[in-house]
Amino acid sequence: MKINTLHKSFLLLRIAFVIAMAVILFTAAVSYKHNINLNHSRALVIHSYEVQLELERIISYIKDAETGYRGYMLYGDTIFLDTYSNSREKVNKAFFKLKDLTKDNLTQQQKLKELYHLIVLRYTYFNKNYENKEAYKRYYESNGKKVMDEIRSKVDEMILLENKVLKKREFTFQDNVSYTPLYGLLVTLITLVLIILAYFKMSGDFNRIQRSNSRLKVSQESIKQAEILGNYSSWIWNLERNETQFSDNQYRLFGLEPQQFEATHDSFLDYIHPDDVNWVSNSIRDILTLENLPTINYRIIRKDGELRHLRSVGKLFINRFNEKIIIGTTQDVTDDILKKQTLREKNAELERNNKELTEFNYAASHDLQEPLRKIQTFISRINDKEKNNLSETGKEYLERIVVSATRMRVLIDDLLQYSRTNKTDAQFEKVNLNEVASGTLQELSQLIDENNAIVNFTKLPTLHGIEFQLRQLFINLISNSIKYKKTTVPPEIKITYKKVKAFEDSHIDENSNRSYHKIVFSDNGIGFNPEDSEKIFLLFNRLHDKDSYPGTGVGLAICKKIVKNHKGFIAAEGKPNQGAQILIYFPIE
């Protein structure tokens, strides 16, 4: 996520830079256009001044020609004709320059033609032969002065017209000149603002980049330490460029210093156990076609000769350059595998011991029945034939022997039942607990009638279980509630049911969303102290003396074993003289 933020910052920086450059270029273009207009206006003003200047020069040249010619006529000295001749040449040059300067003004071009005819006419009069000075004087006063006045008038018209154009051009020029400082100031301000914005933007981005780099360094260091603590490593394989990168801890898993060898497949295979080389090599080759690495387990031989078990897994990703890369992890699972091996051995040994113990209990209980049966047979004969011959003390002893033999019979039966409960090789099948409850009530009908007990149950579920064990569970719990009844009121037993979630009930030792069948056996008996709620499920544990309440302390232990066989939970709640509740939880498959 931090890398994406860094890329975003760089992208925003590029966008801001492009916008700033666009604004600067636009401002520069506007300024450049303004300068072009300013230069053009200045050129037009100069152009008008040149037109006026050339017109004034033409008048001046004609006056020079007239002065020279007049000097020649008055004094007869040919030196005055030099001025005349030079003026003619200058007039022609000035005329052609004017023609070029006014080519964009049709009005001035027309007037220039008219001026040209007047100038030609004036020079024609210059070239005419006069008899004497008086004849020239008469001609000048009658014709020459008139033509000269017309020339001057025409020139004045052209100057006046050019002045009008000049005023417009000067106004445009002055207007452009007045905006020049504004444009300069605008460019300066925009540039300054952009520089300030760019500075703050770059400063902010630089600070963000520094913070991102700092967080990235912390994250990288955290990842390195996590790899060391978690005893795993990470690696990257670029499928496009066939380049591999190992994290530092990959080398430590091999018992080496970081970056001790070049990260290649061949150098990696050098440390694989010889029996696993082909398997690992084929898995690496399959990455090119599968484009991922399923979880594989293999062995390596470290530099110090120690054998270790590793597990690798990889997944395909596409980087921002559209390249396919495999990112994977390798974990040292040697301890887990050794623990599993030890656990399997311990479990196997425990199963053997449990099986032997169960077989011993069953055999011992079964073998005890034969001598006990003989004892009870002889006691029965003594009761029938010899009891009257016994003293009162002998009769008391005989009665005690009968009670003890009966207790022994019950104990042996319970042990046999507990042994049968330990055998979980029976097939699980669908069991309707409503039928189990009904069958139990029928089986215990004599006991229920003798104690005037009331047993009610709601609709119960159907679950996968062992039917005879579930029936034994109901028999033991109902019998137990009747046994520990109050002497003042008939026993009343209720069996209720509902579904619960594991995390909703504290008696379920599982914090999950899994659903359970909750079956509660409630009675109105003598109850028990809450601190004894776990003791009552222990084998041979009794809360009351054997004379007050008969029993062996095996019944509830059998119930706990049956519930455990069905992967459930059992708990007890009660208070003295306020009844008891046995809560049973079966998982819903």
N, C-alpha and C positions, 0 to 999 in steps of 0.2 A: 504494500500500500504506500510506503514511504517512497519507493522508487517511482510509482505512478505520480505521486505529488511532485517529485523532482522533475519528471518529464513535463508535467503540466506547467510548472513554473518556467521552464525553458521555453515552452510553446507560447505562453503569455508574454514572455520577454521578446520573443521573435515578433509576435503580432504588434506589440507596442513599438518596437523598432521600425517595423514596416510602416505603421501609421505615422510615426514621427518623420520618417524619411519622405513619405507622401506629402505631408503638410509642408515640410521644408522645400521640396521640389515644386509644389504648387505656388508657394510664396515666391520662390526664386523665379518661376515662370512669369508670375504677375509682375514682378520687379523688372525682369528682362523685357517684357512687353512694354512696360512703362518707359524704360530707357530708350527703347527703339522709337516709341512715339515722341519722346522728348527730342531725340536726335533728329527725327524727321521734321518736327516743328521748327527746330533751330535751323535746319537746312533750308526750309521754305522761307523763313525770315531772311536768311542770308541771300537766298535766291532773289527775293524781291529787292533787297538793297543792291544787288549786282545789276538788276534790270535798271533801277533808277540811276545807278552810277554810270552805266554804259550810255544811257540816254543823255546824261549830262556831258559825258565825254564827246558824244557826237556833236552836240551844240558847240562845245569847246573847240573841237577839231575844225568845224565849219568856220567858226570865228577866226581861227588861226589862218585858214585858207584865205578868207576874205581880207584879213589884215596883210598877209603876204602879197596877195594880188594887188591890193590897193597901194602898197609901198612900191611895188614894181611899176604901176601905172603913174604914180606921182614922181618917182625919182628915176625910173628907167634902169635901176640896178637889178641885175638878174639874181643877185643873192637872195632877194625876197621870194623868188620862185621856188627856192628850196623848201621854205616853210609851206608853201602852197602844195607842192608835190607830196611832201611827207604827210600833210594832213589828209590828203585824198586816200592814201594807203591806210592811214589809221582809221578813217571813217569806214572804209570797207571792212576792216577787221572787226570794228565795233558793231557794224551792222550784222555780220554773220554770227557774232557771239550773241547779239540780241535775238536773232532768229532762232538760235538753239535754246536760249533761255526761255523764250515765250512759246515754245512749240506745244505746251500743254494748255495755252490760252488762245482760243480762236479769235477773240476780240482784239487782243494785243497783236496777233499775227496780221489781222486785217489793217490795223492802224500802222503797223510796221511797213506794210507794203505801200501804204499811202505816203508814209514818211520817206520811204526809199525813192518814190517818184519825185517828191519835192527836192530831195538832195540831188538827184540826177539833174533835175531842171536847174538847180542853183549852180551846179558845176558846168552845165551847158552854157550858162550866161558867163561864167568865168572864161570859158574857152573862146568866146566870140571876140573878133578883132574890132577894136575901137579906133576911130581916126585920131582922137586926141583925148586929153584928160577931161575936157568939157563933155565930150560924147559919153565917156564912161560914167561921169558924174550924173549926167541926165538919165542914163540907163539905170544906174543904181537907185536913183531917187524914184524912178518910175516903176521898175520891175524887180530889181535885185532886193530892195528893201521889202517889197511885198512878199516875195518868195521866202525871204529870211524870216519874216514875221509868221508866215504860215508854218514854216519848219518849227519855229519856237512854240507856236500854238499846238502843233501836233505832238511835240515832245511833252508839253505841259499836260495834254490830255492823257498821254500814255503814263506819265508820272502820277497823275491824279488817280487813274485807274489802278495803277500798281500800289498806290498808297492805300486805297480801299482794301485791296487784297492783303497788303502788308498789315493793316490793322487787325484783320481777322486772324492772320497767321501769328501776329504778336500776342493776340489774346489767347489763342490756343497754346502758344509757347509758354506764356506766363502761367496759364492754367496748369499745364504739365509741370512747370517748374515749382508751382506752389504745392503740388502733391508729392513732389520728390522727397522732401523731408519726412512726410507722413509715411510714405512707403518704406523709407529707410528705417524709421522708428518702428513701424509695424513688423518689418522683417527682424529687426533686432529684438523686439519684445517677444515675438513668436519663437525665435531661436532660443532666447533666454528661458522662456517658459518651458519649451521642450527639453532644454538642457536640465532645468530644475526637476521637471517631471521624470526625465530619464534617470537623473541622479537618485531621486527618492525610490523610483521603481527598481533600479538596479541595486540600490542599497537594501531595500526590503527583500528582493529576490536573493541577494547575496546572504542576508541574515537567515532567510528561510533555508537556503542551500546549506549554510553552515549548521543550522539546527538539524536539518535532515541528515547531513553527513555525520553529525555527532550521534544522532539516534541510530543511524545505520551502523556506525562503529560499535556502539553499545550492543545493538542487536547481533552483529557478527560475533562479537566477543561472547555474548550470551549463548549463541548457537554453538560456538567452539566449546565452551564450558559444559553446555548441555550434552554435547556429543561425548565429552570425556566422562561426565557423570553417568550418562545413560549407556555408555559402552557401545556406541554406534557411530557410524560415519555417513557422509553423504557424497554423492558423485554425480557428474553430468557427462553425458555422451552426446555430442553433436553429430547426428546421423548424416547431415549434409557435408560437413567438412571432415568427418571421421576423427574428431578431436575429443579427448577424454580428460576430465579434471577430477582429481581426488581431493577431498578435504584432508586436513592434517591428521585427523584421527584415523583415517583409513590406513595410513602408514603405521600408526601406533598399534592398530589391531594386528598388524603383521609383526609387531615387535621391533619396528624400525623408527628412526627419527623422521619427522615430517619432510616430505619432498626428497626422500633419499634415492628414489629411482624415478625414471620418466613414466608418466601415467599413460601406459599403453596396455592393450589386452595381453600381449605376449609376456610383458613383465609381470602382469597380474597373475597369469596362469602359472608362473614359476613357483608361486607359493601355495598352489592348490595341491591337496593330497593326490598322489598318483592315481588312486582308484576313482577319484572324482573329476579328474581333468577333462575326460571326454564329455561327461555330463554337463559340466560348467561351460565348456567350449561350445557345445551344441546349443545350450541355452542362450549364450551370447550371440551366436549366429542366428538363432530364431528371432532375436529382437528386430533384425532388419526386415523380416516379413510380418511378424506379429505387431511390431511397433509398440511393444511394451514388454515388461519382464515380470511374469508371474512369480510368486514367492518360491524361491529355491533355497534348499538347505545343502550345505557342503562343508567339507573340512579343509583346514589349511595347516601347514606345518610352518611354525614361526621360525625366525632366524635362530633362536635358541633351541630348536628341536621340539618345542611344546606343541601338542596337537590341540587345536581349537575348532569349535563348531560355529559357523557363520550362517546368517540368513539374509538374503538380498531380495529386494523388490523394487520395481521401477515403473514409471508411468510416462506416457507421451505428452509433451507440451509443444506448442508452437510459439516461438519467441516473436518479438516485434519486427524482426527481419524476415519473418515468414519461414524460419528454419525449423526443422523437426529436431527436437532434443528429448532425450530420455533423462529424467531426473529420478534418482533412486537413493535408497538408503541400504546400508549393510550393518547388521547388528551381531554382536558376539553373544550367542545363545548357549555357550558351553555350560554355564551354571544351570540354566533351565533344563537342558537335556540331561545333565547329570542328576539333577533333582528329580526329574520325571523317571529316570531309570531307577533311582533309589526308591521313589514312591511306588513304582510298579512292583519292585521286589518286596517292599514292605506290605503292600496291599495283597500280593500273592501269599506272603507268609501269614498275614492276618486272616485271609480267607481260609487258609489251611487250618490255622489254629481254631477259628470259629467253627469250621466244619467238624474238626476233631472234638471240640468242646460240646457242640450240639449233639454229635453222635454219642459222646460219653454221657451227657445228661440224659439223652433218650434211653441209652442202654442201661445206665445206672437206675433210672426211674423204672424202667421196664423190669429189670432184674430184681428190684426191691419188692415188686408186687407179689412175687411168688412166696417168699418167706412171710410177708405181711399177711397174705391170704391164709397161710397155715396158722399164723398166730391168731387171726380172727376166727378161724375154724375151731381151734382148741379153746379159745375164750368162749365161743358159742356153746361148745359141749359142756364146759365147766358151768356156764350159766344154766344149762338145761338139767344137768345131772348132779353136779357137786356143789351148787351154790348154797343149798340148804345145810350142807355139812360144814360150811365155813363159819368162822366166828364173825362177829360184827366188824372186827378190824380187817379180817380177810375179805369180807364182802366189800368194804370200802376200798381196799386195794384193788380188788377185781374191777370195781366200777371205774377207778382211775385208769386201769389198764385198757378198758373198753374205750374210754374217752380219748386216750392217747393214741390207740390204734386207729380210731376213726379220724383223728386229726392227721395222722400219718397217711392214711388213705387219701384224704383231701389234698394234702401237700403233694403227694406223688402224682395225683391226677393233674394238679395245677402245673407241676413241673413238666409233665408230658405235654400239656397244652402249650406251655411257653416254648418248649422245644419245637413243637410243630409250627408255632408262629414264626420261629426263626427261619424256617425253610420257606424261601421266597421263590422257589422254582415253579410254583403254580402259575397257570396261565391267567392273564388279566382278561376280563370280559365285561360286557355291559351288565351292570347290576342295578336293579330298581330298588332303591332303599325303602320305598313304600311296602314292597313285598317282604323285604327283610324285616321291617318293623312289625308287620302283621304276623309273620312267622314266629318272631321272637315272643310276641304277646301270647300266641297260642302255646308255645313251648313252656312259657312261664306262667300259664294260666292258674295252675294250682297254687304257686307261690303268691300270685297276685290276689287270688281269692282268699287265701288264708290270712293275708294282712290287710284285706279290704282296700287294696291300693287302687288308685285311679291313674291310668296312663293315657295321655292324649298326644297325638302328633299331627302336625300340619303336613301339607303336601311336600314330599321330599324329592330330591333330584335322582336322576339316573347317572351313574358314573362308571368309569372303568376301574375294576377292582377284582379282588379275590372274594368270592361270595361267602365261603365258610368263615373267613376271617372277619368280614364285616358283620356276619351274623353273631359271631363270638363277641365282637365289640359291643353290639347292642345288648346281648345277654348280660355281659359283665357290668355294664353301666346301669342298666335297669335293676339288676340284682343288687348292686351296690347301694343304689338309692333306697331300695326297700329295706336292706339290712340296717342302714344307718337312719332309720325313721325315728320320729319322736314317739314317745309312748302315749302321748295325750291325744294325738290327731292321726287319722289315717294318712298314709303316704300319698302324695300327689306328685306325679311326674309329668313334665311337659317337654316335648321334643319339637323344637322350632327350627326354621331354615330360612336363610337369605343369602344372596350373593354379595361379596365384598371385594374391594381392591386391596392388594397387599399393603400399600402405603397408608391405607386408612385404618388399619387395625394393628395395635401395638403387639398383639400376641403372635403375629406372623413375622418371623425373622427374615424379612425380605423387603427391601425398599424398592419396589417396582410397581408397574401398572398392571401386573398380572391379576387375574380374577380367581377367586376361591369360593367353594361351597362352604358356608359356615353353618354347622349343625350344633345346636345347644341343647344339652340335657339339664333341665332345671328340676330341683325337688324342694320340698319343704321340711327336710330332715334336720338333723342336729348340727349340720355345717361343720366348719373347722376354722382354725386360726389362719388368717391370710399368710402368715410367714411359713406355713406348712404347704403352700400351694404347689411347690415343686417336689417336696419330700414324698408326697403320696404316690408318685409315679415310680419310686425306686423299688427294686425287687426286694421282697421280704420286709418292706418297711410297713410298720403299723403305728397308727396314731392312738390306738386304744388297746387295753390289755385283752388277752385272749379270752378271759372269762366273761368280759362285758359284751364283746362282739366277736363271734367266731370268725375265723378266716386265716389265711396264710400270708397275706401281703403280696400276693402275686397277681391278683386280678387287674389292678390298674396298670401294673407293669406290662401285662399282656396287651392292654388297650393301647399303651404308648407304642409298643412294638408294632402293633397292627397299623396304627396311623403312620408310623415311620415307613413301614413297608409300602404304603401308598403315597409316599413323598409329601406327607401332610404335616400339620402341627396340632398339638393338643395342649390345653391349658386348663387350669382350675381356678375358680373364684368362690369364695365363701366367707361366712362369718359365723361365729358360734351361735347356735339356736336360731339362725336365720336362713338355713338351707344352703345348698351348694349348687354350683353350675360347672358342668364340664363342657368346654368349648372345643370343637373339632373343626379343622380346616382341611379340605381336600382341594388340590389344584384342579382348575377346569382345563381340560386338555383342548 
